[in-house]
Amino acid sequence: MDITGKETPWKVARLRKRREAQYETLKDAVYQRRGWTANGIPTVDTVNRLGIDFPEVLAVLAENGVK
C-alpha cells in the first residue's frame, strides 16, 4: 500500500484496520487450539476431555448453539 501523500487520519485508520484483522486471526488460532468455538465457548469435545461434561454444562452449550 502506497501511503505517499496520505493524511495522518487516513494512515491511522488503515493501520487500525490491519491490526484488528491481525488480532482476529490470532484470536481464532488461539480459540481453535484451546478447543473453543469462534465465540470463545468450549466445544463438547473440550468439555468431555476436561471431564466437566455434566448434563447442566451440556445444556448450556446446547443453548448457545454448541453441538
TARANOR-V956049 format. One line per field, one symbol per residue. phi: phi as a letter, one per 30 degrees, with the letter a starting at -180 (. if undefined). A space follows every 50 residues. Layout:
phi->???
This chain:
phi->.dcdiddeedddddddddddddddddedddddddicddcicdddeddddd icddeddddddddcicc
